[in-house]
Amino acid sequence: MTGLHVTGGAPGGYGPGGGAPPGGGYGPPPGGGGFGGPPPGGGYGGPPGGGYGGPPAGGYGGPPMPPMQPMQPMPPPNKGPNVGLIVGLGCLGLFVVGGILVGVLALVSLRRASSAIAAASTAAPPPRLGSTAGGGIIPAEGTSTLKAELRDLRDFKGSFGSARYFVGEIYNTGDAPIGYPSARVTLLDASGTAVDSGTCASVVHALPVGEKVPCTFLTLKTDAFATTKISITPTRSFTKTELADLKVEGIKFTPKKGYSPHTLEGKITNLSAFKAKSVWALVSMYGADGKIVGAEQTLVAGSDLDAGSSALFSAKLYNVAATPLTYTVKAIGYGE
C-alpha cells in the first residue's frame, strides 16, 4: 500500500539504550493531547483520565452533527384528473370514428362503381365506322355484303402437251370491295367423285363493286373429269395503299402465227404523284360470242413506276379457247 514516506525521525524518538525518550512515547507536540507515552515503569497507556476518547463534544475533529429530523409521512395520492387515461380514450374514439368514415366511403365508392358497370352494360356500343385511309375502302362490319361470281368458265386443251387450261372472269356482285378475288374449281368424274381441283385467281388487291377481273389455271387431268364445281368465299379488302392512276397507250396486237403466240404489247404511264409498286397489265381476249377465250397477267418492265414515268409490257397467249376478236388491258399498281 502506498503512503507518505518520511525521511527523518520526529523529536523524541528512540534513544540509545533501547527505551523511549524521557517524557513519553509517541505523542503530539507539546500543548496537545492524544496518545501519550507510558509513564515510567509502565507500559503503553492512554492519556490521563481515560482511554481512547474523541475530542470534546464531537467526533474526531468534525463539526457538530445536526439533530436528526423525524420521518415525515408520504403525501397522499393525487385526486385530480388522470391525463393519461383521457388521452388514451380520446385516441380510441378517433380511431373508431375514422374506421366508420372509411367504411362509409368504401360503401359509396362500391355503389358508384356498380352503377357505372350497370350503365356500361346497358348502353349501346359505339358505332364501328368504315375507313378510307390510304385509298383502300374498309366498309363498316355488318353493313355490307361480300359476294362474287365466276362466270363464263371454259376449259380447253393446250396447243402443246397434255395440260388442260381453264379461263373465266370473277365478278364482284356484292356491295363492298373484295380482296384478291379467286374461285375454287373442283373437277368431278361421271359418278360425281372429285378427281382434281384448281384455283382460278387474280393478282388484284381489291376488286371494286360491279367490276370484273380475269382468272386462269391449268390441270394435267385432261379427260378424267365430266363436270366442275365452283366455290367462292370472298374476303373483305383491307388494302390501305392508294390505287395508282395508270394510263395504257400504244397497244399493238399481233395474232398467232404457227408456233408463235398471240401478242399484245403497249406502254403504261404512271400519272400519280407517288411511286407505283408492282404494276401489272391484265390482258383479256374475247371471242365472237363476247365471252372470254384467253387471259394473261404480266408485269411492266422494271416492275415499279416512278411518278410520271412509263414502261413497256408484253403479254403472250399461247393457248386460247377460240379465236380472239377483241381485247381489253387493265393496268394495276399501288402506292408504297
KEZA-359725 format. One record per residue (C-alpha): x negated, z, y. Coordinates in pm, whole numbers. Each point is the difference from the previous one (the first is absolute). Layout:
N
+--------+--------+--------+
!     c1 !     c3 !     c2 !
+--------+--------+--------+
!      X !      Z !      Y !
...
+--------+--------+--------+
# end
This chain:
336
+--------+--------+--------+
!     c1 !     c3 !     c2 !
+--------+--------+--------+
!      0 !      0 !      0 !
!   -135 !    -81 !    341 !
!    -21 !    272 !    265 !
!   -203 !    108 !    299 !
!   -369 !     12 !    -84 !
!   -176 !    280 !    181 !
!   -372 !    -31 !     55 !
!    -76 !    347 !    131 !
!     91 !    359 !    -97 !
!    226 !    221 !    213 !
!   -142 !    315 !    168 !
!     -1 !    295 !   -236 !
!    -51 !   -193 !   -323 !
!   -176 !    119 !   -311 !
!   -322 !    179 !     94 !
!   -301 !     93 !   -205 !
!     67 !    248 !   -274 !
!    310 !   -166 !   -122 !
!    263 !    203 !    189 !
!    235 !    -88 !    267 !
!   -129 !     28 !    349 !
!     57 !    330 !    162 !
!    341 !     39 !    155 !
!    216 !   -209 !   -233 !
!     39 !   -309 !   -215 !
!    172 !   -311 !     92 !
!    188 !     68 !    321 !
!    101 !   -154 !    320 !
!   -212 !     37 !    305 !
!     10 !    334 !    183 !
!    327 !     75 !    176 !
!    216 !   -161 !   -268 !
!    147 !    118 !   -321 !
!     66 !   -147 !   -334 !
!   -214 !     29 !   -306 !
!   -266 !    274 !     33 !
!   -288 !     77 !   -218 !
!     -4 !    299 !   -239 !
!    -94 !    340 !    140 !
!   -320 !    150 !   -107 !
!     11 !     80 !   -364 !
!    323 !   -188 !    -73 !
!    113 !   -337 !   -103 !
!    179 !   -255 !    186 !
!    301 !    149 !    172 !
!    260 !   -104 !    237 !
!     -3 !     87 !    361 !
!     72 !    358 !     93 !
!    362 !     98 !    -35 !
!    116 !   -249 !   -258 !
!    -55 !   -306 !   -207 !
!     28 !   -354 !     94 !
!    254 !    -20 !    278 !
!    112 !   -263 !    231 !
!    -35 !     18 !    366 !
!    237 !    233 !    183 !
!    363 !   -117 !     27 !
!    -48 !   -330 !   -171 !
!   -166 !   -216 !   -250 !
!   -339 !   -132 !     10 !
!    -55 !    -82 !    363 !
!    331 !   -203 !     50 !
!    268 !     51 !    261 !
!    292 !    232 !    -80 !
!    261 !   -158 !   -231 !
!    342 !    -48 !    158 !
!    287 !    182 !   -166 !
!    187 !   -202 !   -267 !
!    331 !   -144 !    107 !
!    300 !     59 !   -224 !
!    129 !   -301 !   -200 !
!    281 !   -187 !    167 !
!    296 !   -135 !   -199 !
!     36 !   -380 !    -54 !
!    231 !   -174 !    251 !
!    345 !    -87 !   -138 !
!     63 !   -370 !   -100 !
!    113 !   -234 !    274 !
!    378 !    -29 !      9 !
!      5 !   -316 !    218 !
!     93 !   -357 !   -114 !
!   -200 !   -160 !   -288 !
!   -152 !   -312 !    164 !
!   -137 !   -145 !   -329 !
!    339 !     15 !   -169 !
!    169 !   -166 !    295 !
!   -254 !   -285 !      7 !
!     35 !    -56 !   -376 !
!    379 !    -16 !     18 !
!    -21 !   -242 !    293 !
!   -230 !   -237 !   -193 !
!    229 !     14 !   -303 !
!    297 !    -89 !    218 !
!   -180 !   -297 !    154 !
!    -99 !   -122 !   -346 !
!    363 !     18 !   -123 !
!    134 !   -178 !    310 !
!   -269 !   -269 !    -31 !
!     92 !    -59 !   -365 !
!    366 !    -39 !     92 !
!    -85 !   -254 !    273 !
!   -218 !   -202 !   -238 !
!    280 !     -9 !   -255 !
!    252 !   -118 !    261 !
!   -234 !   -277 !    122 !
!    -64 !   -116 !   -356 !
!    374 !    -15 !    -70 !
!     64 !   -204 !    317 !
!   -284 !   -244 !    -89 !
!    133 !    -42 !   -353 !
!    348 !    -79 !    128 !
!   -137 !   -254 !    248 !
!   -209 !   -170 !   -273 !
!    304 !    -15 !   -230 !
!    206 !   -159 !    276 !
!   -272 !   -259 !     69 !
!    -26 !    -91 !   -368 !
!    376 !    -35 !    -29 !
!     11 !   -222 !    309 !
!   -283 !   -219 !   -131 !
!    172 !    -45 !   -337 !
!    330 !   -109 !    158 !
!   -145 !   -218 !    277 !
!    -15 !   -375 !    -53 !
!   -349 !   -135 !    -85 !
!   -176 !   -198 !    275 !
!     48 !   -378 !    -19 !
!   -274 !   -197 !   -169 !
!    -66 !   -301 !    217 !
!   -171 !   -323 !    -91 !
!   -332 !   -101 !    154 !
!   -133 !   -327 !    131 !
!   -358 !    123 !     58 !
!   -257 !   -273 !    -55 !
!    264 !   -270 !    -38 !
!    105 !     99 !   -353 !
!    366 !    107 !      3 !
!     81 !    313 !   -205 !
!    378 !     42 !     -7 !
!    156 !    344 !     -8 !
!     67 !    129 !   -351 !
!    360 !    -29 !   -113 !
!     87 !   -263 !    264 !
!   -127 !   -316 !   -170 !
!     38 !   -186 !   -327 !
!   -299 !   -150 !   -179 !
!    100 !   -311 !   -187 !
!   -176 !   -319 !   -113 !
!     67 !   -300 !   -224 !
!   -220 !   -246 !   -188 !
!    156 !   -345 !     36 !
!    -69 !   -346 !   -140 !
!   -241 !    129 !   -266 !
!   -121 !   -288 !   -212 !
!   -272 !    -41 !   -258 !
!   -203 !   -303 !    -95 !
!   -295 !    -92 !   -212 !
!   -332 !    -46 !    174 !
!   -189 !   -325 !     20 !
!   -284 !    145 !   -205 !
!    -12 !    248 !   -283 !
!    289 !    194 !   -152 !
!     92 !    226 !    293 !
!    355 !      8 !    132 !
!     57 !     48 !    371 !
!    284 !    172 !    182 !
!     93 !    -42 !    367 !
!    281 !    139 !    211 !
!     89 !    162 !    333 !
!     76 !    363 !     78 !
!    270 !     56 !    264 !
!     51 !    322 !    194 !
!    376 !     46 !    -23 !
!      8 !    360 !    121 !
!      3 !    139 !    352 !
!   -356 !    133 !     18 !
!   -347 !   -154 !    -47 !
!   -147 !     30 !   -348 !
!   -367 !     44 !    -79 !
!   -203 !   -229 !   -228 !
!    299 !   -181 !   -151 !
!    -25 !    -70 !   -372 !
!    219 !    -54 !   -305 !
!    -52 !     84 !   -368 !
!     80 !   -289 !   -235 !
!     45 !     73 !   -371 !
!     -1 !   -285 !   -254 !
!    249 !     33 !   -285 !
!     24 !   -199 !   -324 !
!    324 !   -132 !   -151 !
!     90 !    342 !   -146 !
!    -50 !    178 !    333 !
!   -335 !    153 !    -92 !
!   -256 !     22 !    277 !
!   -310 !   -202 !    -81 !
!   -187 !      5 !    332 !
!     36 !     87 !    365 !
!   -158 !    -66 !    337 !
!     23 !     97 !    368 !
!     99 !   -253 !    262 !
!   -168 !    147 !    308 !
!   -105 !    -76 !    357 !
!   -273 !    126 !    233 !
!    245 !     68 !    285 !
!    -15 !    361 !    122 !
!    355 !      1 !    136 !
!    278 !   -250 !    -53 !
!    254 !      8 !    287 !
!    375 !      0 !    -56 !
!    141 !   -343 !    -89 !
!   -339 !   -164 !    -59 !
!   -157 !   -131 !   -319 !
!   -347 !    -29 !   -149 !
!   -128 !   -210 !   -295 !
!   -135 !    160 !   -317 !
!   -168 !   -132 !   -316 !
!   -143 !    113 !   -337 !
!    -99 !   -157 !   -333 !
!     12 !     88 !   -367 !
!   -160 !   -130 !   -318 !
!    319 !     45 !   -210 !
!     99 !   -365 !     45 !
!    288 !    -45 !   -242 !
!     61 !    354 !   -124 !
!    286 !     85 !    239 !
!    354 !   -127 !     50 !
!    123 !    192 !    304 !
!   -132 !    220 !    280 !
!    103 !    336 !    140 !
!    -71 !     77 !    365 !
!    -28 !    348 !    147 !
!    -86 !     92 !    359 !
!    -56 !    348 !    138 !
!    -64 !    -51 !    372 !
!   -204 !    262 !    182 !
!     14 !    101 !    363 !
!   -263 !   -150 !    229 !
!   -225 !    266 !    153 !
!   -234 !   -246 !    171 !
!   -128 !    150 !    326 !
!   -216 !   -292 !    110 !
!    127 !   -259 !    242 !
!     89 !   -348 !   -124 !
!   -231 !   -258 !    152 !
!    133 !   -294 !    200 !
!   -141 !   -301 !   -188 !
!     46 !   -371 !     65 !
!    -21 !   -268 !   -272 !
!    -97 !   -348 !    109 !
!   -177 !   -317 !   -108 !
!    162 !     -5 !   -346 !
!   -100 !   -282 !   -229 !
!    162 !    -59 !   -340 !
!   -179 !   -197 !   -275 !
!    210 !    -68 !   -313 !
!   -139 !     32 !   -348 !
!   -196 !   -295 !   -138 !
!   -131 !     -2 !   -355 !
!   -162 !    336 !    -66 !
!    -13 !    100 !    365 !
!    256 !    261 !    121 !
!    259 !    -13 !    273 !
!   -189 !    113 !    311 !
!    131 !    150 !    320 !
!   -254 !     64 !    278 !
!     28 !    128 !    353 !
!   -118 !    241 !    269 !
!    122 !    347 !     93 !
!    -60 !    151 !    346 !
!     33 !    368 !     89 !
!    206 !     31 !    319 !
!     -4 !    380 !    -10 !
!   -208 !    221 !    228 !
!   -153 !    172 !   -304 !
!   -195 !   -101 !   -308 !
!    215 !   -120 !   -292 !
!   -112 !    123 !   -341 !
!     41 !   -191 !   -328 !
!    176 !   -308 !    134 !
!    184 !   -184 !   -276 !
!    165 !   -341 !    -11 !
!    311 !     11 !   -224 !
!     85 !   -353 !   -112 !
!    336 !    -93 !   -158 !
!     92 !   -348 !   -128 !
!    356 !   -118 !    -67 !
!    147 !   -279 !   -213 !
!    284 !   -242 !     46 !
!    260 !    273 !    -65 !
!   -145 !    223 !    273 !
!   -119 !    260 !   -248 !
!   -355 !    122 !    -22 !
!   -223 !   -189 !   -245 !
!   -343 !    152 !     78 !
!   -174 !    261 !    213 !
!   -348 !    118 !     91 !
!   -152 !    287 !    203 !
!   -342 !    -52 !    156 !
!   -218 !    183 !    252 !
!   -128 !   -174 !    312 !
!   -373 !    -65 !     31 !
!   -168 !    331 !     79 !
!    314 !    198 !    -94 !
!     32 !    166 !    346 !
!     77 !   -149 !    340 !
!   -115 !    143 !    331 !
!    239 !    -14 !    293 !
!     30 !   -361 !    121 !
!   -208 !   -144 !   -287 !
!     99 !   -256 !   -265 !
!    -87 !    -72 !   -364 !
!     78 !   -268 !   -257 !
!    187 !     43 !   -327 !
!     41 !   -222 !   -307 !
!    267 !     58 !   -268 !
!    -27 !   -189 !   -329 !
!    289 !    -22 !   -248 !
!    -96 !   -138 !   -342 !
!    329 !     82 !   -168 !
!    351 !    -55 !    137 !
!    343 !     -8 !   -161 !
!     98 !   -332 !    162 !
!   -124 !   -244 !    260 !
!    -21 !    179 !    336 !
!    175 !   -166 !    293 !
!    -19 !    268 !    268 !
!   -208 !    305 !     70 !
!    -26 !    310 !    221 !
!   -305 !    202 !    105 !
!     34 !    362 !    107 !
!   -301 !    181 !    148 !
!    -31 !    377 !    -56 !
!   -251 !    239 !    157 !
!     -4 !    362 !    122 !
!   -182 !    207 !    257 !
!   -274 !    246 !    -90 !
+--------+--------+--------+
# end
